[in-house]
């Protein structure tokens, strides 16, 4: 039976969630997001580590706009041999 590791991260009005099929619930993922307090039009650098290696990982993001509407996106990435995903350097396998 597959178990799922889920981690959600809240930064300002932006939320990230990763879901990974993993046999070990003890794995801990780590998000490094820069800058820590971005301006509305500033690009974010996002690095996720501590993932199971060579797995398909779903990354979800959502943000609430000033008009109270939610913007959502989802993409699937390969975590590679080191169990990391650098969203600046890697294209998603699929997503919205």
C-alpha distances in whole Angstrom, upper triangle without the diagonal:
4,7,10,13,16,20,23,26,30,33,36,35,32,29,26,22,19,16,14,10,10,9,12,13,16,17,20,21,25,27,31,33,36,39,38,40,40,43,42,43,42,39,36,34,31,29,25,24,22,19,16,19,19,16,17,18,19,22,23,27,29,33,35,39,42,42,39,37,33,33,29,28,24,24,21,22,21,21,23,23,24,21,24,25,29,29,33,32,29,29,26,24,24,25,28
4,7,10,13,16,19,23,26,29,32,32,29,25,22,18,16,12,10,6,7,7,10,10,14,14,17,18,22,24,27,29,33,35,34,36,37,39,38,39,38,35,32,31,27,25,22,21,19,15,13,16,16,13,13,14,15,18,20,23,26,29,32,35,39,39,36,34,30,30,26,24,21,20,18,18,18,17,20,20,21,18,21,22,25,26,29,29,26,26,23,21,21,22,25
4,7,10,13,17,20,23,26,30,29,26,23,20,16,14,10,9,6,6,6,8,7,11,12,14,15,19,21,25,27,30,33,31,34,34,37,36,37,36,33,30,29,25,23,20,19,16,14,12,15,16,13,14,13,14,17,18,22,24,27,30,33,37,37,34,32,29,28,25,23,20,20,18,18,18,17,20,20,20,17,19,20,24,24,28,28,25,26,23,22,22,22,24
4,6,10,13,16,20,23,26,25,23,19,16,12,10,7,6,5,6,8,9,7,11,11,12,13,16,18,21,23,27,29,28,30,31,33,32,34,32,30,27,25,22,20,17,16,14,12,11,14,15,12,12,11,11,13,15,18,20,24,26,30,33,34,31,29,25,25,21,20,17,17,15,16,16,15,18,19,19,16,17,18,21,21,25,25,23,23,20,19,19,19,21
4,7,10,13,17,20,23,23,20,17,14,10,8,6,5,6,6,9,8,6,9,8,9,9,12,14,18,20,24,26,25,27,28,31,30,31,30,27,24,23,19,17,14,13,11,9,10,13,15,12,12,10,11,12,14,16,19,22,25,28,31,33,29,28,24,24,20,19,16,16,15,15,15,14,17,18,17,14,15,16,19,19,23,24,21,22,19,20,20,19,21
4,7,10,13,17,20,20,17,13,11,7,6,5,7,9,10,13,12,9,11,10,10,9,12,13,17,18,22,24,22,24,25,27,27,28,27,25,22,21,17,16,13,13,12,11,12,16,17,14,13,10,10,10,11,13,15,18,21,25,28,29,26,24,21,20,17,16,14,15,14,15,16,15,18,20,19,15,15,15,18,18,22,23,21,21,19,19,19,18,19
4,7,10,13,17,17,14,11,8,6,6,7,9,12,13,15,14,11,12,11,8,7,9,10,13,15,18,20,18,21,22,24,24,26,24,22,19,18,15,14,11,12,11,11,13,16,18,16,15,12,11,10,10,12,14,17,19,23,26,27,24,23,20,19,17,16,14,15,15,15,17,15,19,20,18,15,15,14,17,17,20,22,20,21,19,20,20,19,20
4,7,10,13,13,11,7,6,4,7,9,12,15,16,19,18,15,15,14,12,10,10,10,13,13,17,18,16,18,19,21,21,23,22,20,17,17,14,14,12,14,14,14,16,19,21,18,17,13,12,10,9,9,11,13,16,19,22,24,21,20,16,16,14,14,13,15,16,16,19,17,21,23,21,17,16,16,17,16,20,22,21,21,19,21,20,18,19
4,7,10,11,8,6,5,6,9,12,15,18,19,22,20,18,18,16,13,11,10,8,11,10,14,15,13,14,15,18,18,20,19,18,14,15,12,13,11,14,15,15,18,21,22,20,19,15,14,11,10,9,11,12,14,18,20,22,20,19,16,16,14,15,15,16,17,18,20,18,22,24,21,18,16,15,16,15,18,21,20,21,20,22,22,19,19
4,7,7,6,5,7,9,12,15,18,22,23,26,24,21,21,19,16,14,13,11,12,11,14,14,11,12,13,16,16,18,17,17,14,15,13,15,14,17,18,19,22,24,26,24,22,18,17,13,12,10,10,10,12,15,17,19,17,17,14,15,14,15,16,18,20,20,23,21,25,27,25,22,20,18,18,17,19,22,22,23,22,24,23,21,20
4,6,5,6,8,11,14,18,21,24,25,28,27,24,24,22,18,16,14,11,11,9,11,11,8,8,10,12,13,16,14,14,11,13,12,14,15,17,19,20,24,26,27,25,24,20,19,15,14,11,11,10,12,14,16,19,17,17,15,15,15,16,17,19,21,21,24,22,26,28,25,23,20,19,18,17,18,21,22,23,22,25,24,22,21
4,6,8,11,14,18,21,24,28,29,32,30,27,27,25,22,20,17,14,14,12,13,12,9,8,9,11,11,14,14,15,13,15,15,17,18,21,23,24,27,29,31,29,27,23,21,18,16,12,11,9,10,12,13,16,14,16,14,14,15,17,19,21,23,24,27,26,29,31,29,26,24,22,21,19,20,24,25,25,24,27,26,23,22
4,7,10,13,17,20,24,27,29,32,31,28,28,26,23,21,19,16,16,14,15,14,12,10,11,11,10,14,14,15,13,16,16,19,19,22,24,24,28,30,31,28,26,23,20,17,14,11,8,6,6,8,10,13,11,12,10,11,12,14,17,19,22,23,26,26,29,32,30,27,24,22,21,19,21,24,24,24,23,26,25,21,20
4,7,10,14,17,20,24,25,29,28,25,26,24,21,18,16,13,14,11,13,13,11,11,10,12,11,13,13,13,11,13,12,15,16,19,21,21,24,26,27,25,23,19,17,13,11,7,6,5,7,10,12,15,13,13,10,10,10,11,13,16,18,19,23,22,25,28,26,23,21,19,18,15,17,21,21,21,20,23,21,18,17
4,7,10,13,17,20,22,25,24,22,22,20,18,15,14,12,13,12,14,15,13,13,14,15,14,17,16,15,13,14,12,14,14,17,19,18,21,24,24,22,20,16,14,10,8,5,5,6,9,12,15,17,15,14,11,10,9,11,12,14,16,18,21,20,24,26,24,21,19,17,17,15,18,21,20,20,19,21,20,17,16
4,7,10,13,17,19,22,21,19,20,18,15,12,12,9,12,11,14,15,14,15,15,17,16,18,17,15,12,13,10,12,11,14,15,15,18,20,21,18,16,13,10,7,6,4,7,9,12,15,19,20,18,17,13,12,10,10,10,11,13,14,17,16,20,22,21,18,15,14,14,12,15,18,17,17,15,18,17,15,14
4,7,10,14,15,19,18,16,17,15,13,11,11,10,13,13,17,18,17,19,19,21,20,22,20,19,16,16,12,13,11,13,14,13,15,18,19,16,14,10,8,6,5,6,9,12,15,18,21,23,20,19,15,14,11,11,9,11,12,13,15,15,19,21,20,16,15,13,15,14,17,19,18,18,15,17,16,14,15
4,7,10,12,16,15,14,15,13,11,9,10,10,13,14,18,20,19,21,21,23,23,24,22,20,17,16,12,12,9,11,12,10,12,14,15,12,11,7,6,5,6,9,12,15,18,21,25,26,24,22,18,17,13,12,10,10,9,10,12,11,15,18,17,13,12,11,13,13,16,18,16,16,13,15,14,13,15
4,7,9,13,13,12,14,12,12,10,13,13,17,18,21,24,23,25,25,27,26,27,26,23,20,19,16,15,12,13,13,10,11,14,14,11,9,6,5,7,8,12,14,18,21,24,28,29,26,24,20,19,15,14,11,11,9,11,12,12,15,18,17,13,13,13,16,15,19,20,17,17,14,15,14,14,16
4,6,10,10,10,12,10,11,10,13,14,18,19,23,25,25,27,27,30,29,30,28,25,22,21,17,16,12,12,11,8,8,10,11,7,7,5,7,9,12,15,18,21,25,28,31,32,30,27,24,22,19,17,13,12,10,10,10,10,13,15,15,11,12,12,16,16,20,20,17,17,15,14,15,15,18
4,7,9,9,12,11,13,13,16,18,21,23,27,29,28,31,31,33,33,33,32,29,26,24,21,19,15,15,13,10,8,11,11,8,8,8,9,12,15,18,21,25,28,31,34,35,32,30,26,25,22,19,16,15,12,13,12,12,14,16,16,13,15,15,19,19,23,23,20,20,17,16,16,17,20
4,5,7,9,9,11,12,16,18,21,24,27,30,29,32,32,35,35,35,33,30,27,25,22,19,16,14,12,9,7,10,11,8,10,10,12,15,17,21,24,27,30,33,37,38,35,33,29,28,24,22,19,18,15,15,13,12,14,15,15,12,14,16,20,21,24,24,21,22,19,18,20,20,23
4,6,9,9,13,14,18,21,24,27,30,33,32,35,35,38,38,39,37,34,31,29,25,23,19,17,14,12,9,12,13,11,13,14,16,19,21,24,27,30,33,37,40,41,38,36,33,32,28,26,23,22,19,18,17,15,17,16,17,14,17,19,23,24,28,27,25,25,23,22,23,24,27
4,5,6,10,12,16,19,22,25,29,31,30,33,34,37,37,38,36,33,30,28,24,21,17,15,12,10,9,12,14,13,15,15,17,19,21,24,27,30,33,36,39,41,38,36,32,32,28,27,23,22,20,19,18,15,17,17,16,13,16,19,22,24,27,27,25,26,24,23,25,25,28
4,6,8,11,14,17,21,24,27,30,28,31,32,35,35,36,34,32,28,27,23,21,17,15,12,11,10,14,16,14,16,15,16,18,19,22,25,27,30,34,37,38,35,34,30,29,26,25,22,22,20,19,19,16,19,19,18,15,17,19,22,24,27,27,25,26,24,24,25,25,27
4,6,10,13,16,20,23,26,28,27,30,31,35,35,36,34,32,28,26,22,20,16,14,10,11,11,14,17,16,18,16,18,19,21,23,26,28,31,35,37,39,36,35,31,31,28,27,24,24,22,21,20,17,19,18,17,14,16,19,22,24,27,27,26,27,25,26,27,27,29
4,7,10,13,17,20,23,26,24,27,29,32,32,33,31,29,25,23,19,16,13,10,7,7,7,11,14,13,15,14,16,16,19,21,24,26,29,33,36,37,35,34,30,29,26,24,22,21,19,18,17,13,16,15,13,11,13,15,18,20,23,23,22,24,22,23,24,24,27
4,7,10,13,16,20,22,21,24,25,29,29,30,28,26,22,20,16,14,10,8,6,7,9,12,16,15,16,14,15,15,17,19,22,24,27,30,33,35,32,31,28,27,24,23,21,20,19,17,17,14,16,16,14,11,12,14,16,18,21,22,21,23,21,23,24,24,26
4,7,10,13,17,19,18,21,22,25,26,27,24,22,18,16,13,10,7,6,4,5,9,12,14,13,14,11,13,12,14,16,19,21,24,27,30,32,30,29,25,24,21,20,18,17,16,14,14,11,14,15,12,9,9,11,13,15,18,18,18,20,18,20,21,21,22
4,7,10,13,16,14,18,19,23,24,24,22,19,16,14,10,8,6,5,6,8,12,14,17,16,16,14,15,13,15,15,18,20,23,26,29,31,29,28,25,23,21,20,18,18,17,15,16,13,15,16,13,11,9,10,12,13,16,17,17,19,19,21,22,21,23
4,6,10,12,11,14,15,19,20,21,18,16,12,10,7,6,5,7,9,10,14,16,18,17,17,14,14,11,13,13,16,17,20,23,25,28,26,25,22,20,19,17,16,16,16,15,16,13,16,18,15,12,10,10,10,11,13,15,15,18,17,20,21,20,21
4,7,9,9,13,13,17,18,19,16,14,10,8,6,5,6,8,11,13,17,18,20,20,19,16,17,14,15,15,17,18,21,23,25,28,27,26,23,22,20,19,18,18,18,16,18,15,17,19,16,14,11,11,10,11,12,14,15,18,18,21,22,21,22
4,6,6,9,10,13,15,15,12,10,7,6,5,7,9,12,15,16,20,21,22,21,21,18,17,14,15,13,15,15,18,20,22,25,24,24,21,19,18,17,17,17,18,17,19,17,19,21,19,17,14,12,10,10,11,14,15,18,18,21,22,20,21
3,5,8,8,11,13,13,10,9,6,5,7,9,12,15,18,19,23,24,25,25,24,21,20,17,18,15,17,17,19,20,22,25,25,25,22,20,20,19,20,20,21,20,21,20,22,24,21,20,16,15,12,12,11,14,17,19,20,23,24,23,22
4,6,5,9,12,12,9,8,6,7,9,12,15,17,21,22,26,26,28,27,26,23,23,19,19,17,18,16,19,19,21,24,24,24,22,20,21,20,21,21,23,22,24,23,25,27,24,23,19,17,15,14,13,17,19,21,22,26,26,24,24
4,6,10,12,14,11,11,9,10,10,13,15,17,20,22,25,27,28,27,27,23,22,19,19,16,17,15,18,19,20,23,23,23,21,20,20,20,21,22,24,23,25,23,26,27,25,23,20,18,16,16,16,19,21,23,23,27,27,25,24
4,7,10,12,10,11,10,12,13,16,18,21,23,25,29,30,31,30,29,26,24,20,20,16,16,14,16,16,17,21,20,21,20,19,20,20,22,23,26,25,27,26,29,31,28,26,23,21,19,18,18,21,23,25,25,29,28,26,25
4,6,8,6,8,7,10,12,16,18,21,24,25,29,30,31,30,28,25,23,20,19,15,15,13,15,15,16,19,19,20,18,17,18,19,21,22,24,24,26,26,28,30,28,26,23,20,18,16,16,19,21,22,23,27,26,24,23
4,6,5,8,10,13,15,19,21,25,28,28,32,33,34,32,31,27,26,22,20,17,16,14,15,13,14,17,18,19,18,17,19,19,22,23,26,26,29,28,31,33,31,29,26,23,21,19,18,22,23,24,25,28,28,25,23
4,6,9,10,14,16,20,22,25,28,29,32,33,33,32,30,27,24,21,19,15,14,11,12,10,11,14,15,16,15,14,16,17,20,21,25,25,28,28,31,34,32,30,26,23,21,18,18,22,23,23,23,27,26,23,21
4,7,9,13,15,19,22,25,29,29,32,33,33,32,29,27,25,21,20,16,16,13,15,13,14,17,18,18,17,15,17,17,20,21,24,24,27,28,30,33,31,29,26,23,20,17,16,20,21,21,22,26,25,22,20
4,6,10,13,16,19,23,26,27,30,30,31,30,28,25,24,20,19,16,16,14,16,15,17,20,21,20,19,17,18,18,20,20,23,23,26,25,27,30,28,27,23,20,17,15,14,17,19,20,21,25,24,22,20
4,7,10,13,16,20,23,24,27,27,27,26,24,22,21,17,17,14,15,14,17,17,19,21,22,21,19,16,17,16,17,17,20,19,22,22,24,27,25,24,20,17,14,11,10,13,15,16,17,21,21,19,18
4,6,10,13,16,20,20,23,24,24,24,22,19,18,15,15,12,14,13,16,17,19,22,22,21,19,16,16,15,16,16,18,17,20,19,21,24,22,20,17,14,11,9,9,12,14,15,16,20,20,18,18
4,7,10,13,17,18,21,21,22,21,20,18,17,14,15,14,16,16,20,20,23,26,25,24,21,19,18,16,17,16,17,16,18,17,18,21,19,17,14,11,8,7,6,10,12,14,15,19,20,18,19
4,7,10,14,14,17,18,19,18,17,14,14,11,13,12,14,15,19,20,23,26,25,24,20,18,17,15,14,13,15,13,15,14,16,18,16,14,11,8,6,6,7,10,11,13,13,17,18,17,17
4,7,10,11,14,15,16,16,16,13,14,11,14,14,17,18,22,24,27,29,28,27,23,21,19,17,16,14,14,12,13,11,13,15,12,11,7,6,4,6,8,9,10,13,14,17,18,18,19
4,7,8,11,12,14,13,13,10,12,10,12,13,17,19,22,25,28,30,28,27,23,21,19,17,15,13,13,11,11,9,11,13,11,8,6,5,6,8,11,12,12,14,14,16,17,17,19
4,5,9,10,12,12,13,11,13,12,16,17,20,22,26,28,31,33,32,30,27,25,22,20,18,16,15,12,12,9,10,11,8,6,4,6,9,11,14,14,13,16,16,18,20,20,22
4,7,9,12,12,14,12,14,14,17,19,22,24,28,30,33,36,33,32,28,27,24,22,20,18,16,14,13,9,11,11,8,6,7,9,12,15,17,17,16,19,18,19,21,22,24
4,6,9,8,10,8,11,12,15,17,21,24,27,30,33,35,33,31,27,26,22,20,17,16,13,11,10,7,9,10,8,4,6,8,12,14,17,17,15,17,16,16,18,19,22
4,7,6,9,9,12,14,17,20,24,27,30,33,36,38,35,34,30,28,25,22,19,17,14,12,10,7,9,9,8,5,8,11,14,16,20,19,17,18,17,17,19,20,23
4,6,9,10,14,15,19,22,25,28,32,34,38,39,37,35,32,29,26,23,20,17,14,11,8,6,6,5,6,4,8,10,14,16,19,17,15,17,16,15,18,20,23
4,7,9,13,15,19,22,25,29,32,35,38,39,37,35,31,29,26,22,19,16,12,10,6,5,5,5,8,7,9,10,14,16,18,16,14,15,14,13,16,18,22
4,6,10,12,16,19,23,26,30,32,36,37,35,32,29,26,23,20,16,13,10,8,6,5,7,9,10,8,10,11,14,15,18,17,14,15,13,11,14,16,19
4,7,10,13,16,20,23,27,29,33,34,32,29,26,23,20,16,13,10,6,6,5,6,9,12,13,10,11,10,14,14,17,16,13,13,10,8,10,12,15
4,6,10,13,17,20,24,26,30,31,29,26,23,20,17,14,10,8,5,5,6,7,10,13,13,10,10,9,12,12,16,15,12,12,10,10,11,11,14
4,6,10,13,17,20,23,27,27,25,23,19,17,13,10,7,6,4,6,9,10,13,17,17,13,13,11,13,12,16,16,13,13,9,10,9,9,11
4,7,10,14,17,20,23,25,22,20,16,14,11,8,6,5,6,8,11,11,15,18,17,14,12,10,12,10,13,15,13,12,10,11,11,9,11
4,7,11,14,16,20,21,19,17,13,11,7,6,4,7,9,11,14,15,18,22,21,17,16,13,14,12,15,17,15,15,12,14,12,9,10
4,7,10,13,17,18,16,14,10,8,6,5,6,9,12,14,17,17,21,24,23,20,17,15,15,12,15,18,16,16,14,16,14,11,10
4,7,10,13,14,12,10,7,5,4,6,9,12,15,17,21,21,25,28,26,23,21,18,18,16,18,21,20,19,17,19,17,14,12
4,6,10,11,10,8,6,5,7,9,12,15,18,20,24,24,27,30,29,26,23,21,20,17,19,22,22,21,20,22,20,17,15
4,7,8,6,6,4,6,9,12,15,19,22,24,27,28,31,34,33,30,27,25,24,21,23,26,26,25,23,26,23,20,17
4,5,5,5,6,7,11,14,17,20,24,26,29,30,33,36,35,32,29,27,25,22,23,27,27,26,25,27,25,21,18
4,5,7,9,11,14,18,21,24,28,30,33,33,37,40,38,35,33,30,29,26,26,30,30,29,28,31,29,25,22
4,6,9,11,15,18,21,25,28,31,34,35,38,42,40,37,35,32,31,27,28,32,32,30,29,32,29,25,22
4,7,10,13,16,20,23,27,29,33,33,37,40,38,35,33,30,30,27,28,31,31,30,28,30,28,24,21
4,7,10,13,17,20,24,26,30,31,34,38,37,34,31,28,28,25,26,29,29,27,25,27,24,21,17
4,6,10,13,17,20,23,27,27,31,34,33,30,28,25,25,21,23,26,25,24,22,24,21,17,15
4,7,11,14,18,20,24,25,28,31,31,28,25,22,22,18,20,23,22,20,19,21,18,14,11
4,7,11,14,17,20,22,25,28,28,25,22,20,20,16,19,21,20,18,16,18,15,11,9
4,7,11,13,17,18,22,25,25,22,20,17,17,13,16,18,16,14,12,14,11,8,6
4,7,10,14,15,19,22,22,19,17,14,15,12,15,17,15,13,10,11,9,5,5
4,7,10,12,15,19,19,16,15,12,13,10,13,14,11,9,6,7,6,4,6
4,7,9,12,16,17,14,13,10,12,11,14,14,11,9,6,5,5,6,9
4,6,9,12,13,11,10,7,10,9,12,11,8,7,5,5,7,9,12
4,6,9,10,9,9,7,10,11,14,12,9,9,8,7,10,12,16
4,7,7,5,5,5,9,11,14,12,10,11,10,11,13,15,18
4,6,5,6,7,10,12,15,12,10,12,12,12,15,18,21
4,6,8,10,13,16,18,15,13,16,16,16,19,21,25
4,6,9,11,15,16,14,14,16,17,17,20,22,25
4,7,10,13,16,14,13,15,15,16,18,19,22
4,7,10,12,11,10,13,13,15,17,18,21
4,6,9,8,7,10,10,12,14,15,17
4,5,5,6,9,10,13,15,16,18
4,6,6,7,8,12,13,13,14
4,6,8,10,14,15,15,16
4,7,10,13,15,16,18
4,6,9,12,13,15
4,7,9,10,12
4,5,7,10
4,7,11
4,7
4
